[in-house]
């Protein structure tokens, strides 16, 4: 299998999704924590992850960084 996906419902403490590369996991990207804003953020997540996959960067990834909402 070349790829896989999964879905679950939850939200983050600030209401913004978590989008980007999973720390310490080579070639693993995620987009989750949308809460009730799935349509809006799913398009943005697709664009940002496509940017990462092509070797690019975006300042928006700071706002949606996966590391910003880790509890523990």
PDB file with SEQRES, HELIX, SHEET and CRYST1 records, atoms N, CA, C and O in Angstrom:
SEQRES   1 A   72  UNK UNK UNK UNK UNK UNK UNK UNK UNK UNK UNK UNK UNK          
SEQRES   2 A   72  UNK UNK UNK UNK UNK UNK UNK UNK UNK UNK UNK UNK UNK          
SEQRES   3 A   72  UNK UNK UNK UNK UNK UNK UNK UNK UNK UNK UNK UNK UNK          
SEQRES   4 A   72  UNK UNK UNK UNK UNK UNK UNK UNK UNK UNK UNK UNK UNK          
SEQRES   5 A   72  UNK UNK UNK UNK UNK UNK UNK UNK UNK UNK UNK UNK UNK          
SEQRES   6 A   72  UNK UNK UNK UNK UNK UNK UNK                                  
HELIX    1 AA1 UNK A   38  UNK A   53  1                                  16    
HELIX    2 AA2 UNK A   60  UNK A   63  1                                   4    
HELIX    3 AA3 UNK A   66  UNK A   69  5                                   4    
SHEET    1 AA1 2 UNK A  18  UNK A  21  0                                        
SHEET    2 AA1 2 UNK A  29  UNK A  32 -1                                        
CRYST1    1.000    1.000    1.000  90.00  90.00  90.00 P 1           1          
ATOM      1  N   UNK A   1       0.851  -1.178   0.000  1.00  0.00           N  
ATOM      2  CA  UNK A   1       0.000   0.000   0.000  1.00  0.00           C  
ATOM      3  C   UNK A   1       0.895   1.240   0.000  1.00  0.00           C  
ATOM      4  O   UNK A   1       1.830   1.335   0.794  1.00  0.00           O  
ATOM      5  N   UNK A   2       0.611   2.165  -0.873  1.00  0.00           N  
ATOM      6  CA  UNK A   2       1.412   3.379  -1.016  1.00  0.00           C  
ATOM      7  C   UNK A   2       1.019   4.469  -0.042  1.00  0.00           C  
ATOM      8  O   UNK A   2       1.833   5.342   0.258  1.00  0.00           O  
ATOM      9  N   UNK A   3      -0.223   4.445   0.468  1.00  0.00           N  
ATOM     10  CA  UNK A   3      -0.672   5.494   1.372  1.00  0.00           C  
ATOM     11  C   UNK A   3      -1.820   4.974   2.222  1.00  0.00           C  
ATOM     12  O   UNK A   3      -2.398   3.922   1.948  1.00  0.00           O  
ATOM     13  N   UNK A   4      -2.132   5.733   3.255  1.00  0.00           N  
ATOM     14  CA  UNK A   4      -3.236   5.375   4.146  1.00  0.00           C  
ATOM     15  C   UNK A   4      -3.810   6.650   4.739  1.00  0.00           C  
ATOM     16  O   UNK A   4      -3.126   7.673   4.787  1.00  0.00           O  
ATOM     17  N   UNK A   5      -5.056   6.603   5.190  1.00  0.00           N  
ATOM     18  CA  UNK A   5      -5.650   7.759   5.848  1.00  0.00           C  
ATOM     19  C   UNK A   5      -6.595   7.270   6.934  1.00  0.00           C  
ATOM     20  O   UNK A   5      -7.023   6.115   6.943  1.00  0.00           O  
ATOM     21  N   UNK A   6      -6.908   8.179   7.847  1.00  0.00           N  
ATOM     22  CA  UNK A   6      -7.807   7.870   8.953  1.00  0.00           C  
ATOM     23  C   UNK A   6      -8.530   9.145   9.337  1.00  0.00           C  
ATOM     24  O   UNK A   6      -8.048  10.238   9.038  1.00  0.00           O  
ATOM     25  N   UNK A   7      -9.675   9.033   9.994  1.00  0.00           N  
ATOM     26  CA  UNK A   7     -10.416  10.218  10.419  1.00  0.00           C  
ATOM     27  C   UNK A   7     -10.994  10.048  11.810  1.00  0.00           C  
ATOM     28  O   UNK A   7     -11.392   8.948  12.194  1.00  0.00           O  
ATOM     29  N   UNK A   8     -11.040  11.109  12.547  1.00  0.00           N  
ATOM     30  CA  UNK A   8     -11.631  11.135  13.893  1.00  0.00           C  
ATOM     31  C   UNK A   8     -12.118  12.558  14.146  1.00  0.00           C  
ATOM     32  O   UNK A   8     -11.670  13.487  13.476  1.00  0.00           O  
ATOM     33  N   UNK A   9     -13.024  12.743  15.097  1.00  0.00           N  
ATOM     34  CA  UNK A   9     -13.542  14.077  15.396  1.00  0.00           C  
ATOM     35  C   UNK A   9     -12.999  14.558  16.730  1.00  0.00           C  
ATOM     36  O   UNK A   9     -13.089  13.860  17.740  1.00  0.00           O  
ATOM     37  N   UNK A  10     -12.438  15.751  16.721  1.00  0.00           N  
ATOM     38  CA  UNK A  10     -11.982  16.417  17.937  1.00  0.00           C  
ATOM     39  C   UNK A  10     -11.626  17.846  17.553  1.00  0.00           C  
ATOM     40  O   UNK A  10     -11.700  18.215  16.381  1.00  0.00           O  
ATOM     41  N   UNK A  11     -11.243  18.640  18.530  1.00  0.00           N  
ATOM     42  CA  UNK A  11     -10.814  20.004  18.278  1.00  0.00           C  
ATOM     43  C   UNK A  11      -9.621  20.312  19.174  1.00  0.00           C  
ATOM     44  O   UNK A  11      -9.324  19.559  20.101  1.00  0.00           O  
ATOM     45  N   UNK A  12      -8.945  21.409  18.897  1.00  0.00           N  
ATOM     46  CA  UNK A  12      -7.789  21.819  19.682  1.00  0.00           C  
ATOM     47  C   UNK A  12      -8.214  22.852  20.722  1.00  0.00           C  
ATOM     48  O   UNK A  12      -9.345  23.338  20.704  1.00  0.00           O  
ATOM     49  N   UNK A  13      -7.300  23.179  21.620  1.00  0.00           N  
ATOM     50  CA  UNK A  13      -7.623  24.141  22.678  1.00  0.00           C  
ATOM     51  C   UNK A  13      -7.872  25.549  22.128  1.00  0.00           C  
ATOM     52  O   UNK A  13      -8.620  26.320  22.729  1.00  0.00           O  
ATOM     53  N   UNK A  14      -7.254  25.892  20.995  1.00  0.00           N  
ATOM     54  CA  UNK A  14      -7.458  27.233  20.418  1.00  0.00           C  
ATOM     55  C   UNK A  14      -8.418  27.234  19.228  1.00  0.00           C  
ATOM     56  O   UNK A  14      -8.671  28.285  18.639  1.00  0.00           O  
ATOM     57  N   UNK A  15      -8.958  26.057  18.870  1.00  0.00           N  
ATOM     58  CA  UNK A  15      -9.921  25.982  17.780  1.00  0.00           C  
ATOM     59  C   UNK A  15      -9.326  25.890  16.388  1.00  0.00           C  
ATOM     60  O   UNK A  15     -10.058  25.713  15.415  1.00  0.00           O  
ATOM     61  N   UNK A  16      -8.001  26.009  16.275  1.00  0.00           N  
ATOM     62  CA  UNK A  16      -7.335  25.881  14.973  1.00  0.00           C  
ATOM     63  C   UNK A  16      -6.878  24.443  14.785  1.00  0.00           C  
ATOM     64  O   UNK A  16      -6.502  23.785  15.755  1.00  0.00           O  
ATOM     65  N   UNK A  17      -6.905  23.947  13.558  1.00  0.00           N  
ATOM     66  CA  UNK A  17      -6.472  22.567  13.335  1.00  0.00           C  
ATOM     67  C   UNK A  17      -4.961  22.407  13.471  1.00  0.00           C  
ATOM     68  O   UNK A  17      -4.214  23.383  13.529  1.00  0.00           O  
ATOM     69  N   UNK A  18      -4.546  21.177  13.518  1.00  0.00           N  
ATOM     70  CA  UNK A  18      -3.133  20.809  13.521  1.00  0.00           C  
ATOM     71  C   UNK A  18      -2.824  20.265  12.133  1.00  0.00           C  
ATOM     72  O   UNK A  18      -3.433  19.289  11.696  1.00  0.00           O  
ATOM     73  N   UNK A  19      -1.879  20.896  11.441  1.00  0.00           N  
ATOM     74  CA  UNK A  19      -1.571  20.528  10.062  1.00  0.00           C  
ATOM     75  C   UNK A  19      -0.058  20.496   9.899  1.00  0.00           C  
ATOM     76  O   UNK A  19       0.635  21.437  10.287  1.00  0.00           O  
ATOM     77  N   UNK A  20       0.449  19.419   9.329  1.00  0.00           N  
ATOM     78  CA  UNK A  20       1.870  19.392   9.004  1.00  0.00           C  
ATOM     79  C   UNK A  20       2.513  18.039   9.170  1.00  0.00           C  
ATOM     80  O   UNK A  20       1.843  17.010   9.256  1.00  0.00           O  
ATOM     81  N   UNK A  21       3.820  18.067   9.212  1.00  0.00           N  
ATOM     82  CA  UNK A  21       4.639  16.862   9.356  1.00  0.00           C  
ATOM     83  C   UNK A  21       4.598  16.401  10.809  1.00  0.00           C  
ATOM     84  O   UNK A  21       4.695  17.220  11.723  1.00  0.00           O  
ATOM     85  N   UNK A  22       4.455  15.104  11.027  1.00  0.00           N  
ATOM     86  CA  UNK A  22       4.476  14.544  12.381  1.00  0.00           C  
ATOM     87  C   UNK A  22       5.929  14.495  12.839  1.00  0.00           C  
ATOM     88  O   UNK A  22       6.767  13.901  12.161  1.00  0.00           O  
ATOM     89  N   UNK A  23       6.244  15.115  13.989  1.00  0.00           N  
ATOM     90  CA  UNK A  23       7.629  15.130  14.461  1.00  0.00           C  
ATOM     91  C   UNK A  23       8.173  13.711  14.646  1.00  0.00           C  
ATOM     92  O   UNK A  23       7.485  12.829  15.160  1.00  0.00           O  
ATOM     93  N   UNK A  24       9.399  13.514  14.225  1.00  0.00           N  
ATOM     94  CA  UNK A  24      10.125  12.249  14.396  1.00  0.00           C  
ATOM     95  C   UNK A  24       9.538  11.097  13.591  1.00  0.00           C  
ATOM     96  O   UNK A  24       9.865   9.941  13.860  1.00  0.00           O  
ATOM     97  N   UNK A  25       8.688  11.373  12.618  1.00  0.00           N  
ATOM     98  CA  UNK A  25       8.108  10.330  11.762  1.00  0.00           C  
ATOM     99  C   UNK A  25       8.349  10.715  10.308  1.00  0.00           C  
ATOM    100  O   UNK A  25       7.656  11.577   9.767  1.00  0.00           O  
ATOM    101  N   UNK A  26       9.306  10.093   9.691  1.00  0.00           N  
ATOM    102  CA  UNK A  26       9.655  10.419   8.309  1.00  0.00           C  
ATOM    103  C   UNK A  26       8.481  10.139   7.375  1.00  0.00           C  
ATOM    104  O   UNK A  26       7.886   9.062   7.413  1.00  0.00           O  
ATOM    105  N   UNK A  27       8.160  11.113   6.546  1.00  0.00           N  
ATOM    106  CA  UNK A  27       7.119  10.991   5.518  1.00  0.00           C  
ATOM    107  C   UNK A  27       5.720  10.756   6.072  1.00  0.00           C  
ATOM    108  O   UNK A  27       4.887  10.141   5.406  1.00  0.00           O  
ATOM    109  N   UNK A  28       5.448  11.242   7.292  1.00  0.00           N  
ATOM    110  CA  UNK A  28       4.105  11.137   7.857  1.00  0.00           C  
ATOM    111  C   UNK A  28       3.576  12.556   8.080  1.00  0.00           C  
ATOM    112  O   UNK A  28       4.174  13.348   8.809  1.00  0.00           O  
ATOM    113  N   UNK A  29       2.455  12.857   7.445  1.00  0.00           N  
ATOM    114  CA  UNK A  29       1.829  14.168   7.538  1.00  0.00           C  
ATOM    115  C   UNK A  29       0.426  13.976   8.103  1.00  0.00           C  
ATOM    116  O   UNK A  29      -0.187  12.926   7.913  1.00  0.00           O  
ATOM    117  N   UNK A  30      -0.079  14.990   8.797  1.00  0.00           N  
ATOM    118  CA  UNK A  30      -1.414  14.879   9.385  1.00  0.00           C  
ATOM    119  C   UNK A  30      -2.149  16.208   9.305  1.00  0.00           C  
ATOM    120  O   UNK A  30      -1.548  17.277   9.198  1.00  0.00           O  
ATOM    121  N   UNK A  31      -3.457  16.103   9.360  1.00  0.00           N  
ATOM    122  CA  UNK A  31      -4.335  17.271   9.418  1.00  0.00           C  
ATOM    123  C   UNK A  31      -5.527  16.842  10.262  1.00  0.00           C  
ATOM    124  O   UNK A  31      -6.332  16.016   9.833  1.00  0.00           O  
ATOM    125  N   UNK A  32      -5.640  17.406  11.471  1.00  0.00           N  
ATOM    126  CA  UNK A  32      -6.725  17.001  12.357  1.00  0.00           C  
ATOM    127  C   UNK A  32      -7.035  18.105  13.362  1.00  0.00           C  
ATOM    128  O   UNK A  32      -6.353  19.129  13.407  1.00  0.00           O  
ATOM    129  N   UNK A  33      -8.067  17.885  14.162  1.00  0.00           N  
ATOM    130  CA  UNK A  33      -8.475  18.879  15.151  1.00  0.00           C  
ATOM    131  C   UNK A  33      -9.311  20.000  14.576  1.00  0.00           C  
ATOM    132  O   UNK A  33      -9.293  21.114  15.101  1.00  0.00           O  
ATOM    133  N   UNK A  34     -10.045  19.732  13.507  1.00  0.00           N  
ATOM    134  CA  UNK A  34     -10.829  20.765  12.830  1.00  0.00           C  
ATOM    135  C   UNK A  34     -12.053  21.203  13.613  1.00  0.00           C  
ATOM    136  O   UNK A  34     -12.548  22.311  13.406  1.00  0.00           O  
ATOM    137  N   UNK A  35     -12.552  20.363  14.506  1.00  0.00           N  
ATOM    138  CA  UNK A  35     -13.810  20.685  15.174  1.00  0.00           C  
ATOM    139  C   UNK A  35     -14.919  20.791  14.146  1.00  0.00           C  
ATOM    140  O   UNK A  35     -15.083  19.884  13.330  1.00  0.00           O  
ATOM    141  N   UNK A  36     -15.672  21.854  14.161  1.00  0.00           N  
ATOM    142  CA  UNK A  36     -16.791  22.023  13.234  1.00  0.00           C  
ATOM    143  C   UNK A  36     -16.431  22.705  11.933  1.00  0.00           C  
ATOM    144  O   UNK A  36     -17.327  23.027  11.152  1.00  0.00           O  
ATOM    145  N   UNK A  37     -15.157  22.938  11.669  1.00  0.00           N  
ATOM    146  CA  UNK A  37     -14.727  23.681  10.480  1.00  0.00           C  
ATOM    147  C   UNK A  37     -14.077  22.778   9.429  1.00  0.00           C  
ATOM    148  O   UNK A  37     -13.074  23.159   8.824  1.00  0.00           O  
ATOM    149  N   UNK A  38     -14.622  21.621   9.215  1.00  0.00           N  
ATOM    150  CA  UNK A  38     -13.986  20.633   8.343  1.00  0.00           C  
ATOM    151  C   UNK A  38     -13.805  21.113   6.904  1.00  0.00           C  
ATOM    152  O   UNK A  38     -12.723  20.957   6.339  1.00  0.00           O  
ATOM    153  N   UNK A  39     -14.817  21.679   6.318  1.00  0.00           N  
ATOM    154  CA  UNK A  39     -14.731  22.058   4.911  1.00  0.00           C  
ATOM    155  C   UNK A  39     -13.671  23.135   4.696  1.00  0.00           C  
ATOM    156  O   UNK A  39     -12.830  23.015   3.805  1.00  0.00           O  
ATOM    157  N   UNK A  40     -13.712  24.171   5.501  1.00  0.00           N  
ATOM    158  CA  UNK A  40     -12.759  25.278   5.355  1.00  0.00           C  
ATOM    159  C   UNK A  40     -11.325  24.804   5.536  1.00  0.00           C  
ATOM    160  O   UNK A  40     -10.472  25.066   4.688  1.00  0.00           O  
ATOM    161  N   UNK A  41     -11.059  24.116   6.624  1.00  0.00           N  
ATOM    162  CA  UNK A  41      -9.681  23.735   6.920  1.00  0.00           C  
ATOM    163  C   UNK A  41      -9.200  22.538   6.112  1.00  0.00           C  
ATOM    164  O   UNK A  41      -7.992  22.382   5.935  1.00  0.00           O  
ATOM    165  N   UNK A  42     -10.083  21.695   5.618  1.00  0.00           N  
ATOM    166  CA  UNK A  42      -9.619  20.552   4.827  1.00  0.00           C  
ATOM    167  C   UNK A  42      -8.979  21.023   3.521  1.00  0.00           C  
ATOM    168  O   UNK A  42      -7.971  20.462   3.092  1.00  0.00           O  
ATOM    169  N   UNK A  43      -9.546  22.034   2.893  1.00  0.00           N  
ATOM    170  CA  UNK A  43      -8.941  22.579   1.676  1.00  0.00           C  
ATOM    171  C   UNK A  43      -7.576  23.186   1.998  1.00  0.00           C  
ATOM    172  O   UNK A  43      -6.601  22.941   1.288  1.00  0.00           O  
ATOM    173  N   UNK A  44      -7.512  23.974   3.064  1.00  0.00           N  
ATOM    174  CA  UNK A  44      -6.253  24.593   3.462  1.00  0.00           C  
ATOM    175  C   UNK A  44      -5.221  23.525   3.809  1.00  0.00           C  
ATOM    176  O   UNK A  44      -4.058  23.636   3.420  1.00  0.00           O  
ATOM    177  N   UNK A  45      -5.634  22.505   4.529  1.00  0.00           N  
ATOM    178  CA  UNK A  45      -4.713  21.425   4.897  1.00  0.00           C  
ATOM    179  C   UNK A  45      -4.163  20.739   3.656  1.00  0.00           C  
ATOM    180  O   UNK A  45      -2.967  20.458   3.586  1.00  0.00           O  
ATOM    181  N   UNK A  46      -5.012  20.467   2.684  1.00  0.00           N  
ATOM    182  CA  UNK A  46      -4.561  19.826   1.449  1.00  0.00           C  
ATOM    183  C   UNK A  46      -3.523  20.691   0.739  1.00  0.00           C  
ATOM    184  O   UNK A  46      -2.508  20.182   0.263  1.00  0.00           O  
ATOM    185  N   UNK A  47      -3.773  21.982   0.670  1.00  0.00           N  
ATOM    186  CA  UNK A  47      -2.826  22.896   0.032  1.00  0.00           C  
ATOM    187  C   UNK A  47      -1.490  22.930   0.785  1.00  0.00           C  
ATOM    188  O   UNK A  47      -0.427  22.886   0.165  1.00  0.00           O  
ATOM    189  N   UNK A  48      -1.545  23.008   2.115  1.00  0.00           N  
ATOM    190  CA  UNK A  48      -0.316  23.094   2.901  1.00  0.00           C  
ATOM    191  C   UNK A  48       0.484  21.798   2.840  1.00  0.00           C  
ATOM    192  O   UNK A  48       1.709  21.833   2.724  1.00  0.00           O  
ATOM    193  N   UNK A  49      -0.189  20.668   2.917  1.00  0.00           N  
ATOM    194  CA  UNK A  49       0.526  19.390   2.850  1.00  0.00           C  
ATOM    195  C   UNK A  49       1.109  19.190   1.448  1.00  0.00           C  
ATOM    196  O   UNK A  49       2.215  18.666   1.314  1.00  0.00           O  
ATOM    197  N   UNK A  50       0.395  19.592   0.420  1.00  0.00           N  
ATOM    198  CA  UNK A  50       0.949  19.525  -0.940  1.00  0.00           C  
ATOM    199  C   UNK A  50       2.198  20.397  -1.049  1.00  0.00           C  
ATOM    200  O   UNK A  50       3.166  20.010  -1.705  1.00  0.00           O  
ATOM    201  N   UNK A  51       2.187  21.555  -0.421  1.00  0.00           N  
ATOM    202  CA  UNK A  51       3.357  22.436  -0.406  1.00  0.00           C  
ATOM    203  C   UNK A  51       4.533  21.735   0.260  1.00  0.00           C  
ATOM    204  O   UNK A  51       5.649  21.772  -0.258  1.00  0.00           O  
ATOM    205  N   UNK A  52       4.294  21.094   1.408  1.00  0.00           N  
ATOM    206  CA  UNK A  52       5.360  20.371   2.100  1.00  0.00           C  
ATOM    207  C   UNK A  52       5.891  19.212   1.254  1.00  0.00           C  
ATOM    208  O   UNK A  52       7.101  19.003   1.169  1.00  0.00           O  
ATOM    209  N   UNK A  53       4.987  18.468   0.634  1.00  0.00           N  
ATOM    210  CA  UNK A  53       5.398  17.326  -0.178  1.00  0.00           C  
ATOM    211  C   UNK A  53       6.253  17.738  -1.371  1.00  0.00           C  
ATOM    212  O   UNK A  53       7.098  16.969  -1.829  1.00  0.00           O  
ATOM    213  N   UNK A  54       6.037  18.943  -1.869  1.00  0.00           N  
ATOM    214  CA  UNK A  54       6.821  19.424  -3.006  1.00  0.00           C  
ATOM    215  C   UNK A  54       8.092  20.136  -2.567  1.00  0.00           C  
ATOM    216  O   UNK A  54       8.817  20.683  -3.398  1.00  0.00           O  
ATOM    217  N   UNK A  55       8.368  20.131  -1.250  1.00  0.00           N  
ATOM    218  CA  UNK A  55       9.599  20.732  -0.745  1.00  0.00           C  
ATOM    219  C   UNK A  55       9.478  22.192  -0.375  1.00  0.00           C  
ATOM    220  O   UNK A  55      10.475  22.826  -0.030  1.00  0.00           O  
ATOM    221  N   UNK A  56       8.279  22.739  -0.439  1.00  0.00           N  
ATOM    222  CA  UNK A  56       8.065  24.144  -0.112  1.00  0.00           C  
ATOM    223  C   UNK A  56       7.808  24.371   1.369  1.00  0.00           C  
ATOM    224  O   UNK A  56       7.877  23.447   2.180  1.00  0.00           O  
ATOM    225  N   UNK A  57       7.514  25.608   1.699  1.00  0.00           N  
ATOM    226  CA  UNK A  57       7.217  26.009   3.076  1.00  0.00           C  
ATOM    227  C   UNK A  57       6.147  27.096   3.040  1.00  0.00           C  
ATOM    228  O   UNK A  57       5.921  27.723   2.005  1.00  0.00           O  
ATOM    229  N   UNK A  58       5.500  27.310   4.167  1.00  0.00           N  
ATOM    230  CA  UNK A  58       4.502  28.362   4.281  1.00  0.00           C  
ATOM    231  C   UNK A  58       4.508  28.900   5.706  1.00  0.00           C  
ATOM    232  O   UNK A  58       4.586  28.123   6.658  1.00  0.00           O  
ATOM    233  N   UNK A  59       4.425  30.234   5.867  1.00  0.00           N  
ATOM    234  CA  UNK A  59       4.347  30.793   7.212  1.00  0.00           C  
ATOM    235  C   UNK A  59       3.070  30.354   7.944  1.00  0.00           C  
ATOM    236  O   UNK A  59       3.024  30.387   9.173  1.00  0.00           O  
ATOM    237  N   UNK A  60       2.041  29.948   7.203  1.00  0.00           N  
ATOM    238  CA  UNK A  60       0.807  29.467   7.839  1.00  0.00           C  
ATOM    239  C   UNK A  60       1.039  28.210   8.670  1.00  0.00           C  
ATOM    240  O   UNK A  60       0.307  27.947   9.624  1.00  0.00           O  
ATOM    241  N   UNK A  61       2.052  27.439   8.307  1.00  0.00           N  
ATOM    242  CA  UNK A  61       2.319  26.212   9.057  1.00  0.00           C  
ATOM    243  C   UNK A  61       2.690  26.491  10.512  1.00  0.00           C  
ATOM    244  O   UNK A  61       2.506  25.625  11.367  1.00  0.00           O  
ATOM    245  N   UNK A  62       3.204  27.675  10.805  1.00  0.00           N  
ATOM    246  CA  UNK A  62       3.479  28.044  12.203  1.00  0.00           C  
ATOM    247  C   UNK A  62       2.186  28.132  13.007  1.00  0.00           C  
ATOM    248  O   UNK A  62       2.134  27.696  14.157  1.00  0.00           O  
ATOM    249  N   UNK A  63       1.152  28.692  12.404  1.00  0.00           N  
ATOM    250  CA  UNK A  63      -0.129  28.838  13.088  1.00  0.00           C  
ATOM    251  C   UNK A  63      -0.815  27.500  13.325  1.00  0.00           C  
ATOM    252  O   UNK A  63      -1.567  27.351  14.289  1.00  0.00           O  
ATOM    253  N   UNK A  64      -0.562  26.525  12.454  1.00  0.00           N  
ATOM    254  CA  UNK A  64      -1.218  25.228  12.538  1.00  0.00           C  
ATOM    255  C   UNK A  64      -0.273  24.114  12.974  1.00  0.00           C  
ATOM    256  O   UNK A  64      -0.601  22.936  12.833  1.00  0.00           O  
ATOM    257  N   UNK A  65       0.902  24.473  13.504  1.00  0.00           N  
ATOM    258  CA  UNK A  65       1.934  23.494  13.848  1.00  0.00           C  
ATOM    259  C   UNK A  65       1.397  22.411  14.785  1.00  0.00           C  
ATOM    260  O   UNK A  65       0.723  22.703  15.772  1.00  0.00           O  
ATOM    261  N   UNK A  66       1.703  21.186  14.463  1.00  0.00           N  
ATOM    262  CA  UNK A  66       1.238  20.052  15.254  1.00  0.00           C  
ATOM    263  C   UNK A  66       1.789  20.118  16.674  1.00  0.00           C  
ATOM    264  O   UNK A  66       1.091  19.741  17.616  1.00  0.00           O  
ATOM    265  N   UNK A  67       3.000  20.577  16.850  1.00  0.00           N  
ATOM    266  CA  UNK A  67       3.633  20.625  18.183  1.00  0.00           C  
ATOM    267  C   UNK A  67       2.980  21.632  19.121  1.00  0.00           C  
ATOM    268  O   UNK A  67       3.208  21.556  20.328  1.00  0.00           O  
ATOM    269  N   UNK A  68       2.183  22.565  18.626  1.00  0.00           N  
ATOM    270  CA  UNK A  68       1.700  23.655  19.480  1.00  0.00           C  
ATOM    271  C   UNK A  68       0.614  23.230  20.466  1.00  0.00           C  
ATOM    272  O   UNK A  68       0.359  23.952  21.430  1.00  0.00           O  
ATOM    273  N   UNK A  69      -0.027  22.092  20.258  1.00  0.00           N  
ATOM    274  CA  UNK A  69      -1.154  21.710  21.102  1.00  0.00           C  
ATOM    275  C   UNK A  69      -0.964  20.346  21.773  1.00  0.00           C  
ATOM    276  O   UNK A  69      -1.928  19.727  22.222  1.00  0.00           O  
ATOM    277  N   UNK A  70       0.287  19.889  21.834  1.00  0.00           N  
ATOM    278  CA  UNK A  70       0.544  18.598  22.456  1.00  0.00           C  
ATOM    279  C   UNK A  70       0.481  18.747  23.960  1.00  0.00           C  
ATOM    280  O   UNK A  70       1.144  19.607  24.541  1.00  0.00           O  
ATOM    281  N   UNK A  71      -0.324  17.898  24.587  1.00  0.00           N  
ATOM    282  CA  UNK A  71      -0.469  17.901  26.047  1.00  0.00           C  
ATOM    283  C   UNK A  71       0.287  16.713  26.569  1.00  0.00           C  
ATOM    284  O   UNK A  71       0.244  15.632  25.983  1.00  0.00           O  
ATOM    285  N   UNK A  72       0.984  16.906  27.673  1.00  0.00           N  
ATOM    286  CA  UNK A  72       1.677  15.767  28.254  1.00  0.00           C  
ATOM    287  C   UNK A  72       2.885  16.212  28.903  1.00  0.00           C  
ATOM    288  O   UNK A  72       3.621  15.399  29.461  1.00  0.00           O  
TER     289      UNK A  72                                                      
END                                                                             
